[in-house]
Amino acid sequence: MKTGRKHLILTLVTALFLMFSFVFVTYSWMDNTFALTNDVLGKVRTSIRSYFAGGSGIASDPYIIAEAEHLYNLSYLQNLGIFQTQTTQQHFKVANPDTGNPIDIDFGSYHSLPPIGNNISPFTGVFNGNNSNLMNITIDGALNQDIGLFGYTKGFDTDNDGDYDLHCKVSNLFLENIRIISQPNVDDINYSTTGFHPHNDGVLNHATGFIVGHLGPFAILENVFVANPTIDSYPYPLAFNTPSNRSEYGLIGYNQTDSGYIAGGPRSPYTFNFNMANTYTALAYALSTFGTYYVIGETPAKTLSQVLLSGLDSVEIYGKAFNRMGATYSYSISTLQIYDPNETEDDAFNLYDRLRELGYTFASSQSAQYSKENMDFVGSGIFYSTGSLQIKSFVETLVTPTVGNVFNPHNYPAKFLLYAKVPDDPLAAIGWITSTYSGSGDLAYYRASYDVNGDYISNIAPVAVSFANSGVRTEMLESQALAAIQKSENGEMIVVNPNDPLTPPDFYVYLVGVYYDNTPKNMQITQIQFEYSPQALEISSSLSAMQNVDFIDDVDEVRANLATYNFSYINFGYSLTPEQVLKVNVVRNTTYLTDPPASQEFHIYIDYYIDGSSEFYFDIINLNNYTIVLHTRYNYTGDYVLKYSGTHDVILTEISVSTIVVDPYNTT
């Protein structure tokens, strides 16, 4: 009897020992095991290898993805940071585990996956699709900033010195009927953007693409194709001032290499429509939220409520043009810096940047962003809720800036400053300006003077050149600029002589204000539309991110003819605010071996919903002149309406509740 009890106790002890040893081994390779969902864990596993069909993750023996579950495991392990702990680059391959041949994985009714990689745990590995096809897959972007099959990709840093040593690569992959749920808000009032990173000149927005949300440095896409893909931000959630949801190319949400702007594209940062009603809304919010904060600029420091003066349905940004409250300094919208009275100047932040993060725009739509290297207004001026800016201009002493000095915008109160990038073509126009205004006086350029030899003259009064009339599109010439400037390495704008070949300018500065003839003027300005002459759109440079990805129709046909495949470079871009909803589906109808580009059709179907009176853009780039057919439908109901069919290079679309304006044009 005692012997039996001893054997039983020994057996239990041995079992417990083995169990604890097994748990220790399981936990030792991954101290985040406890955080995995049951779907990922499935069963107790002792290595990363066991989450795939095989492989060890090195180049010669990649982890094998052969089932839907394996890709799901990759996504969750990646986003938990498991692969970030590995000292070597991780390799993955979609293949038959026995033969290594390409396979088709049908996700069918399999549950949705989160994007693979985020900015905390970016995907830095090599993913070889092996010409396999992932079908009927759904990516749920809820609570993610970068949304696509891959969320955030970037190169691999072998020695952890901050430099990328190896390319991250996603290649040889087909995605058929992929659905991206891109609505970042979800129905969660506790939704937080803590830990998010900026895109597009510092904007804290979401990036959505079919293949990848954020294509980071040293990340490559090669031979990746999507057939019948859909981005869907429906159903419409509550809005909580979360950042906008943007896509740069459709296939790619944000390309870090080009800072999120297609060079020469329709939404390059050098176009802006300054809208006075939006500016009033933004400044009124700033007053109600940050009115007690101190402003950097004067001693003793003033509060924001002393710099932005609140009136009846109006906000005035003050400056020395009116000599408001003894002002010795003229503030500009883009340069106001403020800090909490309980903190120090070291904690100051740029008010304009903060307003943009909170969703307030100074433009009339999302068609372009107000940039500190684009357009600014220097006080004084009164912005009214009714949608106008009042400038009362008295005789002022203005001087042209001195060559070699840093350009100081605060020396030009009650004026608009326009920073126009010098175009690639020296013979091209700098741009155009269209202003809408009423009341006494006219708007005018205040330009520099030149001597008989054509040399720039510093430190004299600029010459006023009156605009034609309100609403007239006026060309911007080099001779109408106030100053030519170079941007130094530390960001300072240095005044240069535009005729000196040793100091070629990067920007021309245009000064726009009320034209006066020694009498006060009272002008109401509704908007100023500022357009630059765009850089040329070229496939070799502007659309380099698109050279190895594409929309297709027939997977098998493309797979069989990869050696002769010609990429279309078709792409689209959009930007949504939280009160806007977009669903976009792309269907390509073509026979690759026989159809010339003009007879190949790309049908783009847009469902949209807008809460309120806002609008958003949806722009298509089509440099190879394929036939683009655009269909739209409001609120996901009824029949689609044909809005455009043609072969233009660029198709601009502004979408609001009541109207859809399509503006096609050719870049050549």
C-alpha positions as CSV (number, residue, x, y, z in Angstrom):
1,M,0.0,0.0,0.0
2,K,2.8,2.4,0.9
3,T,4.7,1.4,-2.2
4,G,1.6,2.3,-4.3
5,R,1.3,5.7,-2.6
6,K,5.0,6.4,-3.2
7,H,4.6,5.5,-6.9
8,L,1.5,7.8,-7.1
9,I,3.3,10.7,-5.4
10,L,6.3,10.2,-7.6
11,T,4.1,10.1,-10.7
12,L,2.3,13.4,-9.7
13,V,5.6,15.1,-8.9
14,T,7.1,14.0,-12.2
15,A,4.0,15.2,-14.1
16,L,4.1,18.6,-12.4
17,F,7.8,18.9,-13.1
18,L,7.3,18.1,-16.7
19,M,4.4,20.5,-17.0
20,F,6.3,23.4,-15.4
21,S,9.3,22.6,-17.6
22,F,7.1,22.6,-20.7
23,V,5.5,25.9,-19.7
24,F,8.9,27.4,-19.1
25,V,10.2,26.3,-22.5
26,T,7.0,27.7,-24.1
27,Y,7.3,31.0,-22.4
28,S,11.0,31.4,-22.7
29,W,11.0,32.2,-26.5
30,M,8.3,34.8,-26.2
31,D,7.6,36.7,-23.0
32,N,4.4,38.0,-24.6
33,T,2.7,34.6,-25.0
34,F,0.1,35.5,-22.4
35,A,-1.1,38.4,-24.6
36,L,-1.9,36.2,-27.5
37,T,-5.6,35.5,-28.3
38,N,-6.9,32.0,-28.3
39,D,-7.1,32.1,-32.1
40,V,-3.3,32.6,-32.3
41,L,-2.4,30.2,-29.5
42,G,-4.6,27.4,-30.6
43,K,-2.5,25.0,-28.7
44,V,0.6,25.2,-26.6
45,R,3.6,25.9,-28.9
46,T,7.3,25.8,-28.2
47,S,8.7,28.0,-31.0
48,I,7.7,30.6,-33.6
49,R,8.1,27.8,-36.2
50,S,5.0,26.1,-34.8
51,Y,2.8,29.0,-35.8
52,F,3.5,28.3,-39.4
53,A,3.7,25.3,-41.7
54,G,7.4,25.2,-41.2
55,G,10.6,27.1,-41.6
56,S,13.0,28.8,-39.3
57,G,12.7,32.4,-40.6
58,I,16.1,32.7,-42.3
59,A,16.5,33.5,-46.0
60,S,17.2,29.8,-47.0
61,D,14.5,28.5,-44.7
62,P,11.6,31.0,-44.5
63,Y,8.6,30.6,-42.4
64,I,6.0,28.9,-44.6
65,I,2.4,30.3,-44.9
66,A,0.1,27.7,-46.2
67,E,-3.2,28.4,-44.5
68,A,-5.3,31.4,-43.5
69,E,-4.4,30.7,-39.9
70,H,-0.7,31.2,-40.6
71,L,-1.1,34.7,-42.0
72,Y,-3.3,35.5,-39.0
73,N,-0.5,34.3,-36.7
74,L,2.0,36.4,-38.6
75,S,-0.2,39.5,-38.1
76,Y,-0.6,39.0,-34.3
77,L,2.9,37.9,-33.6
78,Q,4.2,40.9,-35.6
79,N,2.0,43.4,-33.8
80,L,2.9,42.0,-30.4
81,G,6.6,42.8,-31.2
82,I,7.7,39.2,-31.3
83,F,9.8,39.6,-34.4
84,Q,11.3,42.9,-33.2
85,T,13.2,40.8,-30.6
86,Q,15.0,38.8,-33.4
87,T,18.5,39.8,-34.2
88,T,18.3,38.8,-37.8
89,Q,15.9,39.8,-40.6
90,Q,12.8,37.4,-40.7
91,H,11.7,35.8,-44.0
92,F,8.3,34.5,-44.9
93,K,7.0,32.6,-48.0
94,V,3.5,31.7,-49.1
95,A,3.8,28.2,-50.5
96,N,2.8,24.5,-50.5
97,P,4.7,23.2,-47.5
98,D,5.6,19.9,-49.3
99,T,6.5,21.2,-52.8
100,G,7.3,24.9,-52.3
101,N,4.9,25.7,-55.2
102,P,2.6,28.7,-55.3
103,I,-0.8,28.2,-53.7
104,D,-4.2,29.9,-53.5
105,I,-5.5,30.6,-49.9
106,D,-9.2,31.3,-49.8
107,F,-10.0,33.1,-46.5
108,G,-13.7,32.7,-47.3
109,S,-15.6,33.0,-44.0
110,Y,-12.3,33.2,-42.0
111,H,-12.4,36.2,-39.6
112,S,-10.7,39.5,-40.4
113,L,-7.1,40.3,-39.8
114,P,-5.4,43.4,-38.4
115,P,-2.8,45.0,-40.6
116,I,0.6,43.4,-40.4
117,G,2.9,45.8,-38.6
118,N,2.5,49.2,-37.0
119,N,4.8,52.1,-36.1
120,I,5.6,50.5,-32.7
121,S,6.4,47.1,-34.3
122,P,6.9,47.7,-38.0
123,F,7.3,44.9,-40.4
124,T,10.9,44.8,-41.4
125,G,11.2,41.4,-42.9
126,V,11.0,39.8,-46.4
127,F,7.6,38.5,-47.5
128,N,7.8,36.4,-50.7
129,G,4.3,35.8,-52.0
130,N,5.8,33.2,-54.4
131,N,3.1,34.2,-57.0
132,S,0.5,32.9,-54.6
133,N,-3.0,34.3,-54.4
134,L,-4.7,35.4,-51.1
135,M,-8.4,35.5,-51.8
136,N,-11.4,37.0,-50.0
137,I,-9.3,38.5,-47.2
138,T,-10.6,41.2,-44.9
139,I,-8.3,43.6,-43.1
140,D,-9.8,45.4,-40.1
141,G,-8.1,48.8,-39.5
142,A,-9.9,49.6,-36.2
143,L,-7.6,51.3,-33.7
144,N,-4.7,51.2,-36.2
145,Q,-3.2,54.3,-37.8
146,D,-1.6,52.6,-40.8
147,I,-4.1,50.4,-42.6
148,G,-3.6,47.8,-45.4
149,L,-2.6,44.2,-45.7
150,F,0.7,45.5,-44.3
151,G,0.3,48.4,-41.9
152,Y,3.8,49.9,-41.5
153,T,6.9,48.6,-43.3
154,K,10.5,49.8,-43.1
155,G,14.0,48.5,-43.6
156,F,15.9,46.3,-41.2
157,D,18.6,47.8,-39.0
158,T,21.1,44.9,-38.5
159,D,23.3,46.6,-35.9
160,N,20.7,48.8,-34.3
161,D,22.6,52.0,-35.2
162,G,19.7,53.9,-36.6
163,D,20.6,53.1,-40.3
164,Y,18.8,50.6,-42.5
165,D,21.1,47.9,-43.7
166,L,18.6,45.5,-45.4
167,H,15.5,46.3,-47.4
168,C,12.1,45.2,-46.2
169,K,10.4,43.6,-49.2
170,V,6.9,42.4,-50.1
171,S,6.9,40.7,-53.5
172,N,5.3,38.3,-56.0
173,L,1.9,38.4,-54.3
174,F,-1.7,38.5,-55.6
175,L,-4.6,39.8,-53.6
176,E,-8.0,38.9,-55.0
177,N,-11.2,40.4,-53.5
178,I,-9.3,42.0,-50.6
179,R,-11.5,44.3,-48.4
180,I,-9.9,47.0,-46.3
181,I,-12.1,48.3,-43.4
182,S,-10.4,51.7,-43.1
183,Q,-12.7,53.6,-40.8
184,P,-10.3,54.6,-38.0
185,N,-12.9,55.9,-35.5
186,V,-14.9,52.8,-34.7
187,D,-17.8,53.3,-32.3
188,D,-15.7,54.0,-29.3
189,I,-15.8,57.3,-27.4
190,N,-12.5,56.3,-25.7
191,Y,-10.7,56.2,-29.1
192,S,-7.2,57.5,-28.6
193,T,-4.4,58.6,-31.0
194,T,-1.7,58.3,-28.3
195,G,1.4,57.0,-29.9
196,F,0.4,57.9,-33.5
197,H,3.0,59.4,-35.8
198,P,2.7,62.3,-38.3
199,H,2.3,62.0,-42.0
200,N,2.1,64.7,-44.8
201,D,4.1,67.6,-43.5
202,G,3.4,66.8,-39.8
203,V,-0.3,66.0,-40.1
204,L,-1.5,63.3,-37.6
205,N,-3.7,61.4,-40.1
206,H,-4.5,57.8,-40.9
207,A,-2.9,56.2,-44.0
208,T,-4.9,53.6,-45.9
209,G,-3.8,51.5,-48.9
210,F,-4.8,48.1,-50.3
211,I,-1.2,46.7,-50.0
212,V,0.4,48.9,-47.3
213,G,-0.7,51.8,-45.2
214,H,2.8,53.3,-44.5
215,L,5.6,52.5,-46.9
216,G,8.6,53.5,-44.8
217,P,12.3,54.0,-45.8
218,F,14.1,51.0,-47.3
219,A,10.8,49.2,-47.9
220,I,10.1,47.8,-51.3
221,L,7.0,46.5,-53.1
222,E,7.7,44.3,-56.2
223,N,5.1,42.5,-58.4
224,V,2.2,43.0,-56.0
225,F,-1.2,42.9,-57.7
226,V,-4.8,43.4,-56.5
227,A,-7.9,42.3,-58.3
228,N,-11.4,43.7,-57.4
229,P,-10.2,45.4,-54.2
230,T,-12.4,47.5,-51.9
231,I,-11.7,50.1,-49.3
232,D,-14.7,50.5,-47.0
233,S,-15.1,53.0,-44.1
234,Y,-18.8,52.1,-43.6
235,P,-20.7,52.1,-41.2
236,Y,-20.6,55.7,-40.3
237,P,-19.5,56.1,-36.6
238,L,-19.7,58.9,-34.2
239,A,-17.1,61.6,-34.7
240,F,-14.7,62.5,-32.0
241,N,-12.3,64.9,-33.7
242,T,-10.0,62.1,-34.7
243,P,-7.5,62.7,-37.5
244,S,-8.4,62.5,-41.1
245,N,-8.2,59.3,-43.1
246,R,-6.1,59.7,-46.2
247,S,-4.7,57.6,-49.1
248,E,-1.9,58.8,-51.4
249,Y,-2.1,56.2,-54.1
250,G,-4.9,53.9,-53.2
251,L,-2.6,50.9,-53.4
252,I,-0.3,52.7,-50.9
253,G,-1.6,54.9,-48.1
254,Y,1.5,57.0,-47.4
255,N,4.9,56.9,-49.0
256,Q,7.5,58.2,-46.6
257,T,10.1,58.6,-49.4
258,D,8.1,61.4,-51.0
259,S,6.6,62.7,-47.7
260,G,3.1,61.7,-48.8
261,Y,2.9,64.0,-51.8
262,I,3.2,63.0,-55.5
263,A,5.6,65.4,-57.1
264,G,3.7,67.6,-59.4
265,G,0.5,65.8,-58.5
266,P,-2.9,67.6,-58.1
267,R,-2.5,67.8,-54.3
268,S,1.1,68.9,-54.0
269,P,1.5,71.2,-51.0
270,Y,1.7,74.3,-53.3
271,T,-2.0,74.8,-53.9
272,F,-4.3,76.5,-51.4
273,N,-7.7,78.0,-51.0
274,F,-7.6,80.2,-48.0
275,N,-11.2,80.2,-46.6
276,M,-12.2,82.9,-44.1
277,A,-15.1,81.0,-42.6
278,N,-12.9,78.0,-41.8
279,T,-10.2,80.3,-40.4
280,Y,-12.8,82.0,-38.1
281,T,-13.9,78.6,-36.8
282,A,-10.4,77.4,-36.1
283,L,-9.4,80.7,-34.4
284,A,-12.6,80.8,-32.3
285,Y,-11.9,77.2,-31.1
286,A,-8.3,78.2,-30.3
287,L,-9.6,81.1,-28.1
288,S,-12.1,78.9,-26.3
289,T,-9.6,76.2,-25.6
290,F,-6.2,78.0,-25.2
291,G,-7.3,81.6,-24.4
292,T,-5.3,81.6,-21.1
293,Y,-2.2,80.2,-22.6
294,Y,0.8,82.6,-23.0
295,V,2.1,83.6,-26.4
296,I,5.8,83.6,-27.3
297,G,6.9,86.9,-28.9
298,E,6.5,89.9,-26.5
299,T,7.8,90.8,-23.1
300,P,5.9,90.6,-20.8
301,A,4.1,87.7,-22.5
302,K,0.5,88.2,-23.6
303,T,-2.2,85.5,-23.4
304,L,-3.7,84.2,-26.6
305,S,-6.9,86.1,-25.7
306,Q,-4.9,89.3,-25.9
307,V,-3.5,88.4,-29.3
308,L,-6.7,86.9,-30.8
309,L,-9.4,89.5,-29.9
310,S,-12.9,88.1,-29.6
311,G,-15.8,90.1,-30.9
312,L,-19.4,89.5,-31.8
313,D,-19.1,86.6,-34.2
314,S,-15.6,87.6,-35.1
315,V,-11.9,87.0,-34.2
316,E,-9.1,89.5,-34.9
317,I,-5.5,88.6,-35.1
318,Y,-3.8,91.8,-34.1
319,G,-0.7,93.5,-35.3
320,K,0.9,96.9,-35.5
321,A,-0.9,97.9,-38.7
322,F,-3.8,99.0,-36.5
323,N,-1.5,99.8,-33.6
324,R,-3.9,97.6,-31.7
325,M,-3.4,97.8,-27.9
326,G,0.0,99.3,-28.5
327,A,1.2,96.3,-30.5
328,T,4.9,96.3,-31.4
329,Y,4.7,93.0,-33.0
330,S,2.6,91.5,-35.8
331,Y,1.6,87.9,-35.3
332,S,1.0,85.5,-38.2
333,I,-1.4,82.5,-38.2
334,S,1.3,80.0,-38.9
335,T,3.9,81.2,-36.4
336,L,1.9,81.6,-33.2
337,Q,3.5,79.6,-30.4
338,I,1.8,79.2,-27.0
339,Y,2.3,77.4,-23.7
340,D,0.3,76.4,-20.7
341,P,0.6,79.1,-17.9
342,N,1.4,76.2,-15.5
343,E,4.4,75.3,-17.7
344,T,7.4,77.1,-19.2
345,E,8.3,78.4,-22.6
346,D,10.2,75.2,-23.2
347,D,6.9,73.5,-23.4
348,A,5.5,75.9,-26.1
349,F,3.8,74.4,-29.2
350,N,2.8,75.8,-32.5
351,L,-0.9,76.7,-32.4
352,Y,-1.5,76.1,-36.1
353,D,0.0,72.6,-35.9
354,R,-2.1,71.7,-32.9
355,L,-5.3,73.0,-34.7
356,R,-4.5,70.8,-37.7
357,E,-4.0,67.8,-35.4
358,L,-7.5,68.5,-33.9
359,G,-9.0,68.5,-37.4
360,Y,-9.4,72.2,-38.0
361,T,-8.5,73.4,-41.5
362,F,-7.9,76.8,-43.0
363,A,-8.8,75.6,-46.4
364,S,-12.3,75.5,-47.9
365,S,-11.9,71.7,-48.4
366,Q,-9.4,68.9,-48.0
367,S,-8.0,69.7,-51.5
368,A,-4.8,71.2,-50.1
369,Q,-3.2,71.9,-46.8
370,Y,-2.2,75.3,-45.5
371,S,1.6,75.1,-45.1
372,K,4.0,77.4,-43.4
373,E,6.0,77.3,-46.6
374,N,2.9,78.0,-48.7
375,M,0.6,80.8,-47.4
376,D,0.3,82.9,-44.3
377,F,-1.6,85.9,-43.0
378,V,0.0,88.5,-40.8
379,G,-2.2,90.5,-38.4
380,S,-4.2,92.8,-38.2
381,G,-7.4,91.5,-39.7
382,I,-10.8,90.5,-38.5
383,F,-12.3,87.1,-39.4
384,Y,-16.1,87.0,-39.3
385,S,-18.2,83.9,-38.8
386,T,-20.2,84.9,-41.9
387,G,-17.1,84.0,-44.0
388,S,-15.1,87.2,-44.7
389,L,-11.9,88.9,-43.6
390,Q,-11.9,92.7,-43.0
391,I,-8.6,94.5,-43.6
392,K,-8.5,98.2,-42.9
393,S,-5.2,99.4,-44.3
394,F,-3.7,102.8,-43.6
395,V,-0.6,104.3,-45.1
396,E,2.3,102.1,-43.9
397,T,6.0,102.2,-44.2
398,L,7.1,99.0,-45.9
399,V,10.6,98.2,-47.2
400,T,11.9,95.4,-49.4
401,P,14.1,92.9,-47.4
402,T,17.9,93.1,-47.6
403,V,19.8,90.5,-49.5
404,G,21.6,88.2,-47.1
405,N,19.2,88.7,-44.3
406,V,16.6,86.2,-42.9
407,F,13.2,87.0,-44.3
408,N,10.9,88.2,-41.5
409,P,7.2,87.9,-42.3
410,H,6.2,90.0,-39.3
411,N,7.5,93.1,-41.0
412,Y,4.5,93.1,-43.3
413,P,1.3,93.5,-41.2
414,A,-2.2,93.2,-42.6
415,K,-0.8,91.2,-45.6
416,F,-1.0,87.8,-47.1
417,L,2.4,86.1,-47.8
418,L,2.6,83.5,-50.5
419,Y,5.6,81.3,-50.8
420,A,5.8,79.9,-54.3
421,K,8.3,77.2,-55.1
422,V,10.4,77.9,-58.2
423,P,9.1,75.6,-61.0
424,D,11.3,73.1,-62.7
425,D,10.7,74.9,-66.0
426,P,12.3,78.3,-65.8
427,L,10.0,79.6,-68.6
428,A,6.8,78.4,-66.8
429,A,4.6,80.8,-64.9
430,I,5.1,80.8,-61.1
431,G,1.4,80.4,-60.6
432,W,-2.0,82.2,-60.4
433,I,-4.0,83.9,-57.8
434,T,-7.8,84.4,-57.7
435,S,-9.3,86.6,-54.9
436,T,-12.9,87.2,-54.1
437,Y,-13.6,90.5,-52.3
438,S,-15.9,93.5,-52.0
439,G,-15.9,97.0,-50.5
440,S,-13.5,99.9,-51.2
441,G,-10.1,99.4,-52.6
442,D,-8.4,96.6,-54.5
443,L,-5.9,93.9,-53.7
444,A,-2.4,94.3,-55.0
445,Y,1.0,92.7,-55.2
446,Y,3.7,94.7,-53.3
447,R,6.8,93.9,-55.4
448,A,10.5,94.6,-55.2
449,S,12.2,97.2,-57.2
450,Y,15.1,96.7,-59.7
451,D,17.7,99.0,-61.0
452,V,18.4,99.8,-64.6
453,N,20.7,96.7,-64.8
454,G,17.9,94.5,-63.5
455,D,19.5,94.0,-60.1
456,Y,17.4,93.7,-56.9
457,I,17.3,96.9,-54.7
458,S,17.1,96.3,-51.0
459,N,15.6,98.5,-48.3
460,I,13.3,100.7,-50.4
461,A,9.5,100.9,-50.5
462,P,7.9,98.1,-52.6
463,V,5.8,99.0,-55.6
464,A,2.1,98.3,-55.5
465,V,0.7,96.4,-58.6
466,S,-3.1,96.3,-58.4
467,F,-5.1,93.1,-59.3
468,A,-7.4,93.2,-62.2
469,N,-10.8,92.6,-60.4
470,S,-12.4,90.4,-57.8
471,G,-12.8,86.9,-59.1
472,V,-10.3,87.3,-61.9
473,R,-7.6,84.7,-62.2
474,T,-4.3,86.7,-62.2
475,E,-1.0,85.3,-63.3
476,M,1.9,85.5,-60.9
477,L,5.1,86.6,-62.6
478,E,8.7,86.7,-61.2
479,S,8.7,90.4,-61.5
480,Q,5.7,90.7,-59.1
481,A,7.5,89.0,-56.2
482,L,8.7,90.9,-53.1
483,A,11.7,88.7,-52.5
484,A,13.6,85.7,-53.7
485,I,14.7,83.3,-50.9
486,Q,16.8,80.3,-50.4
487,K,16.0,77.8,-47.6
488,S,19.0,77.0,-45.5
489,E,19.8,73.7,-43.9
490,N,18.4,74.8,-40.6
491,G,15.2,76.0,-42.3
492,E,15.8,79.8,-42.3
493,M,14.6,81.7,-45.3
494,I,17.6,83.8,-46.6
495,V,16.9,86.7,-49.0
496,V,18.9,86.4,-52.3
497,N,19.3,88.3,-55.5
498,P,17.3,86.3,-58.0
499,N,19.6,87.5,-60.8
500,D,22.7,86.2,-59.2
501,P,23.5,82.7,-60.7
502,L,25.5,81.8,-57.5
503,T,22.4,82.1,-55.4
504,P,19.4,80.6,-57.3
505,P,16.2,80.9,-55.2
506,D,14.1,78.1,-53.9
507,F,11.0,80.2,-53.4
508,Y,9.6,83.5,-54.4
509,V,7.7,85.5,-51.8
510,Y,4.6,87.3,-52.9
511,L,3.1,90.0,-50.7
512,V,-0.6,90.7,-51.2
513,G,-2.6,93.4,-49.4
514,V,-5.1,96.2,-49.8
515,Y,-4.0,98.8,-52.4
516,Y,-4.3,102.3,-50.8
517,D,-3.9,105.8,-52.1
518,N,-3.4,107.7,-48.8
519,T,-7.0,107.0,-47.7
520,P,-8.4,104.3,-45.5
521,K,-9.9,101.3,-47.2
522,N,-12.5,98.9,-45.9
523,M,-12.4,95.6,-47.8
524,Q,-14.2,92.3,-47.2
525,I,-12.3,89.3,-48.5
526,T,-14.1,86.0,-48.9
527,Q,-11.3,83.8,-50.1
528,I,-7.9,83.7,-51.9
529,Q,-7.2,80.8,-54.2
530,F,-3.5,80.4,-54.7
531,E,-2.3,78.0,-57.4
532,Y,1.3,77.1,-58.4
533,S,2.5,76.0,-61.8
534,P,2.9,72.3,-61.0
535,Q,6.0,70.3,-61.6
536,A,5.8,67.9,-64.5
537,L,4.3,64.5,-63.6
538,E,6.7,61.9,-64.7
539,I,6.5,58.1,-64.2
540,S,10.2,57.8,-63.6
541,S,10.2,60.0,-60.6
542,S,6.8,61.2,-59.4
543,L,5.2,57.7,-59.5
544,S,8.3,55.5,-58.6
545,A,6.3,53.9,-55.8
546,M,3.8,52.6,-58.4
547,Q,6.3,51.0,-60.7
548,N,5.8,47.4,-59.4
549,V,2.2,47.3,-58.1
550,D,-1.1,47.4,-60.0
551,F,-4.8,46.8,-60.3
552,I,-5.6,43.7,-62.4
553,D,-8.5,41.7,-63.6
554,D,-7.5,38.1,-64.1
555,V,-5.0,36.6,-61.7
556,D,-4.1,33.6,-63.7
557,E,-3.5,35.6,-66.9
558,V,-1.1,38.0,-65.2
559,R,0.6,35.2,-63.3
560,A,1.3,33.4,-66.7
561,N,2.6,36.5,-68.4
562,L,4.7,38.3,-65.7
563,A,7.7,38.6,-68.0
564,T,5.8,40.8,-70.4
565,Y,3.5,42.6,-68.0
566,N,3.3,46.4,-68.3
567,F,2.3,48.3,-65.2
568,S,-0.5,50.8,-65.6
569,Y,0.6,53.4,-62.9
570,I,-3.1,54.0,-62.3
571,N,-3.6,55.4,-58.8
572,F,-6.0,57.5,-56.8
573,G,-5.9,59.7,-53.7
574,Y,-8.4,61.0,-51.2
575,S,-8.7,62.6,-47.8
576,L,-11.6,62.1,-45.4
577,T,-12.5,63.9,-42.2
578,P,-14.3,62.0,-39.4
579,E,-17.7,63.1,-40.6
580,Q,-17.1,61.6,-44.1
581,V,-17.5,58.0,-45.3
582,L,-16.1,56.5,-48.4
583,K,-16.2,53.1,-50.0
584,V,-14.2,52.6,-53.2
585,N,-14.0,49.5,-55.4
586,V,-11.8,49.1,-58.5
587,V,-12.6,46.8,-61.3
588,R,-10.3,46.4,-64.3
589,N,-11.7,45.1,-67.6
590,T,-9.0,44.1,-70.0
591,T,-7.2,41.4,-71.9
592,Y,-3.5,42.1,-71.3
593,L,-2.1,40.4,-74.4
594,T,-4.2,42.2,-77.0
595,D,-5.8,45.3,-75.6
596,P,-4.0,48.6,-76.1
597,P,-4.1,51.0,-73.1
598,A,-6.9,53.3,-74.4
599,S,-9.3,50.3,-74.8
600,Q,-8.6,49.0,-71.3
601,E,-11.1,50.2,-68.8
602,F,-10.7,50.9,-65.1
603,H,-14.1,51.2,-63.4
604,I,-14.0,53.0,-60.1
605,Y,-17.1,52.8,-57.9
606,I,-17.5,55.3,-55.1
607,D,-20.1,55.1,-52.3
608,Y,-20.0,58.1,-50.0
609,Y,-21.8,59.7,-47.1
610,I,-21.2,63.1,-45.6
611,D,-22.6,64.4,-42.3
612,G,-22.9,68.2,-42.6
613,S,-21.8,70.5,-45.4
614,S,-18.2,69.5,-45.8
615,E,-16.6,68.1,-48.9
616,F,-13.7,65.8,-49.8
617,Y,-11.5,65.1,-52.8
618,F,-11.0,62.0,-54.8
619,D,-8.3,62.3,-57.5
620,I,-7.2,59.9,-60.1
621,I,-3.8,59.9,-61.9
622,N,-3.7,58.2,-65.3
623,L,-0.5,59.1,-67.2
624,N,-0.7,56.2,-69.7
625,N,-4.2,57.3,-70.8
626,Y,-6.2,54.3,-70.0
627,T,-10.0,54.7,-70.1
628,I,-11.2,55.6,-66.6
629,V,-14.9,55.2,-65.8
630,L,-16.0,56.8,-62.6
631,H,-19.3,55.9,-60.9
632,T,-20.7,57.4,-57.7
633,R,-23.6,56.6,-55.3
634,Y,-24.8,58.6,-52.2
635,N,-25.4,56.8,-48.9
636,Y,-24.8,53.3,-50.3
637,T,-28.3,53.1,-51.8
638,G,-29.8,53.2,-55.3
639,D,-28.0,52.9,-58.6
640,Y,-24.6,54.2,-59.4
641,V,-24.4,57.4,-61.4
642,L,-21.8,57.7,-64.2
643,K,-19.8,60.8,-63.5
644,Y,-16.9,60.5,-65.9
645,S,-15.5,58.4,-68.7
646,G,-12.3,59.4,-70.5
647,T,-8.5,59.1,-70.8
648,H,-7.3,62.3,-69.2
649,D,-4.0,62.3,-67.2
650,V,-5.6,63.7,-64.1
651,I,-9.2,63.5,-63.0
652,L,-10.0,65.8,-60.0
653,T,-13.2,65.1,-58.1
654,E,-14.7,67.3,-55.3
655,I,-17.5,65.5,-53.5
656,S,-20.1,67.2,-51.3
657,V,-23.6,66.3,-50.2
658,S,-25.3,68.3,-53.0
659,T,-22.7,68.2,-55.8
660,I,-19.9,66.3,-57.4
661,V,-17.5,68.4,-59.5
662,V,-15.2,66.5,-61.9
663,D,-12.3,68.5,-63.3
664,P,-10.2,66.4,-65.8
665,Y,-7.1,67.8,-67.4
666,N,-3.9,66.6,-69.2
667,T,-0.4,67.4,-67.8
668,T,1.2,67.4,-71.2
